[in-house]
């Protein structure tokens, strides 16, 4: 059950990230109780935010 949940979440996140080469790190945290399994995937992604700065003197 855990492996299936991790696989589904990974596929969902991977489809939302345009350039897979920009993924720097993936972290998986799991908490399991008698009633549920909580899975947290954290992706660290390198992305350009397109900022421009203009300095006026």
For each residue, the residues with C-beta under 8 A, 3 or more apart:
1: 4 5 37
2: 5 6 30 32 37 39
3: 6 7
4: 1 7 8
5: 1 2 8 9 37 39
6: 2 3 9 10 28 39 41
7: 3 4 10 11
8: 4 5 11 12
9: 5 6 12 13 39 41
10: 6 7 13 14 26 41
11: 7 8 14 15
12: 8 9 15 16
13: 9 10 16 17 41 43
14: 10 11 17 20
15: 11 12
16: 12 13
17: 13 14 20 22 23 43 45
18:
19: 22
20: 14 17 23
21:
22: 17 19 45 46 47
23: 17 20 26 43 44 45 46
24: 44 45 46
25: 43 44
26: 10 23 41 42 43 44
27: 41 42 43 44
28: 6 39 40 41 42
29: 39 40 42
30: 2 37 38 39 40
31: 37 38
32: 2 36 37 38
33: 36 37
34:
35:
36: 32 33
37: 1 2 5 30 31 32 33
38: 30 31 32
39: 2 5 6 9 28 29 30
40: 28 29 30
41: 6 9 10 13 26 27 28
42: 26 27 28 29
43: 13 17 23 25 26 27
44: 23 24 25 26 27
45: 17 22 23 24
46: 22 23 24
47: 22
48:
49:
50:
51:
52:
53:
54:
55:
56:
57:
